[in-house]
Amino acid sequence: MMPEESSIIRHFEHYRRLSPEEKDILVNLERYPEAVSAGSTLWQEGKAASDFCLLSSGWAYSYRHLENGTRQIMEIFLPGDIIGLREFAFNERLDGVTMIEDGALCSVTHGRMLELFCHSLTLTTVIFAISSRQQALLCERLVTLARRTARQRLAHFLCEMYIRLEQIMGRCGLSFQLPLSQQQLGDLLGMTPVHVSRTLSAMSDDAIIFRNHHTINIPDLKVLAREAHFSDRYLNTNLRSLFADAPTEPGRLAMRDGV
């Protein structure tokens, strides 16, 4: 795989421009992607946690099954995302993970990730930033579930997905593919599939969004953002100031700290 073809590199470069050597490290991590089909379970809750997954293509979600038989979808993963990052310090999987659509992924052991930490200060910092952003996404989802109306929940999620896709894929007009079913949207936003359908129809009647199968069309992004009371500050990461005074070689940091 060439660096320009890597969704992982595009994701990392959203935070910080990478050197050719740093790109080579990431390319080597996803050298042998494994094809996975829609509906495939990558792992279940409670299983041993010893690796991450780099999602090269396709969408996935994490979830928890509750005692009453319902399911709460926790996170939506897009191409370039690292799945399982939150479980780095745990022996067991906290969530299950399932593919939303066909895709490809690469497994990376925790040990190999530690090797990356030793070799590159830049990549280590970006991974820490990615972990921080995943935490911010979960916190925003908590606010959505607890305090926003059904229309606000859907509008807010659509704004979020539009920006996340734009950041990794570039501008593609005011439409995007959303390969989630109404059941999956309901499990993510705390709504029944019927309520999701009615809310989408009402928003379409008001010309806020239009949905054609899995395509979302947004006539006016500002109108959708007002409907959601949306602020994108939790999506606007910036590492430039961190690297202004950082050492250019990881080894210098290690020697200075006496490690």
GINOR-V304128 format. One record per backbone hydrogen bond with DSSP energy under -0.5 kcal/mol. NH is the residue of the N-H (numbers start at 1). CO is the residue of the C=O. E is the energy in kcal/mol with one decimal. If there is no record, write none. Layout:
# GINOR-V304128
NH:CO:E ; NH:CO:E
This chain:
# GINOR-V304128
5:2:-1.9 ; 6:3:-1.5 ; 7:5:-0.5 ; 10:6:-1.8 ; 11:7:-2.1 ; 12:8:-2.6 ; 13:9:-2.7 ; 14:10:-0.5 ; 14:11:-1.2 ; 15:11:-0.5 ; 15:12:-1.5 ; 16:12:-1.6 ; 23:19:-2.3 ; 24:20:-2.1 ; 25:21:-1.7 ; 26:22:-1.8 ; 27:23:-2.7 ; 28:24:-2.2 ; 29:25:-1.3 ; 30:26:-1.3 ; 31:28:-1.1 ; 34:105:-3.4 ; 36:103:-2.6 ; 39:99:-2.1 ; 40:37:-2.0 ; 42:40:-0.6 ; 42:97:-2.3 ; 43:97:-1.1 ; 46:93:-2.6 ; 47:44:-1.7 ; 49:91:-2.8 ; 50:48:-0.7 ; 52:108:-3.2 ; 53:83:-2.2 ; 54:106:-3.1 ; 55:53:-0.7 ; 55:81:-2.6 ; 56:54:-1.0 ; 56:104:-1.4 ; 57:104:-1.9 ; 60:77:-1.9 ; 61:98:-2.6 ; 62:75:-1.7 ; 63:96:-2.1 ; 64:72:-2.1 ; 66:70:-2.8 ; 69:66:-1.8 ; 72:64:-2.6 ; 73:71:-0.5 ; 73:187:-1.6 ; 74:62:-2.6 ; 75:62:-0.7 ; 77:60:-3.3 ; 80:55:-4.0 ; 81:78:-2.4 ; 83:53:-3.2 ; 83:81:-0.6 ; 85:82:-0.5 ; 87:84:-1.0 ; 88:85:-1.5 ; 90:87:-1.9 ; 93:47:-3.0 ; 96:63:-2.3 ; 97:43:-2.3 ; 98:61:-2.5 ; 99:40:-2.7 ; 100:59:-2.6 ; 101:59:-1.3 ; 103:36:-3.0 ; 104:57:-1.6 ; 105:34:-2.0 ; 106:54:-1.9 ; 108:52:-2.2 ; 110:50:-2.2 ; 113:109:-1.8 ; 114:110:-1.9 ; 115:111:-1.5 ; 116:112:-1.7 ; 117:113:-2.1 ; 118:114:-1.6 ; 119:115:-1.3 ; 120:116:-2.0 ; 124:120:-1.8 ; 125:121:-2.4 ; 126:122:-2.3 ; 127:123:-2.4 ; 128:124:-2.0 ; 129:125:-2.2 ; 130:126:-2.7 ; 131:127:-2.4 ; 132:128:-2.2 ; 133:129:-2.3 ; 134:130:-2.3 ; 135:131:-1.8 ; 136:132:-2.0 ; 137:133:-2.6 ; 138:134:-1.9 ; 139:135:-2.2 ; 140:136:-2.3 ; 141:137:-2.1 ; 142:138:-1.9 ; 143:139:-1.8 ; 144:140:-2.2 ; 145:141:-2.6 ; 146:142:-2.0 ; 147:143:-2.7 ; 148:143:-0.5 ; 148:144:-1.6 ; 153:149:-2.8 ; 154:150:-2.2 ; 155:151:-2.7 ; 156:152:-2.9 ; 157:153:-2.3 ; 158:154:-2.4 ; 159:155:-2.3 ; 160:156:-2.4 ; 161:157:-2.6 ; 162:158:-2.3 ; 163:159:-2.2 ; 164:160:-2.6 ; 165:161:-2.5 ; 166:162:-2.2 ; 167:163:-2.3 ; 168:164:-1.2 ; 169:165:-2.3 ; 170:166:-2.0 ; 172:173:-0.6 ; 175:172:-0.7 ; 176:216:-1.8 ; 178:214:-3.8 ; 180:178:-0.7 ; 185:181:-2.5 ; 186:182:-2.2 ; 187:183:-2.5 ; 188:184:-1.6 ; 189:185:-2.4 ; 190:186:-1.2 ; 191:186:-2.1 ; 196:192:-2.4 ; 197:193:-2.5 ; 198:194:-2.5 ; 199:195:-2.3 ; 200:196:-2.6 ; 201:197:-2.3 ; 202:198:-2.4 ; 203:199:-2.4 ; 204:200:-2.0 ; 205:201:-2.6 ; 206:202:-1.5 ; 207:204:-1.8 ; 208:203:-2.9 ; 209:203:-0.8 ; 210:217:-2.4 ; 212:215:-2.6 ; 213:211:-0.5 ; 215:212:-2.2 ; 216:176:-3.0 ; 216:214:-0.5 ; 217:210:-3.2 ; 217:215:-0.5 ; 218:174:-3.2 ; 219:217:-0.6 ; 224:220:-1.9 ; 225:221:-2.4 ; 226:222:-2.2 ; 227:223:-2.1 ; 228:224:-1.7 ; 229:225:-1.0 ; 230:225:-2.5 ; 235:232:-2.0 ; 236:232:-0.8 ; 236:233:-0.5 ; 237:235:-1.4 ; 239:15:-0.7 ; 243:239:-1.3 ; 243:240:-0.6 ; 244:241:-0.8 ; 252:249:-1.3 ; 253:249:-1.0 ; 254:250:-1.8 ; 255:251:-2.5 ; 256:252:-2.4 ; 257:253:-1.9 ; 258:255:-0.8 ; 259:254:-2.7
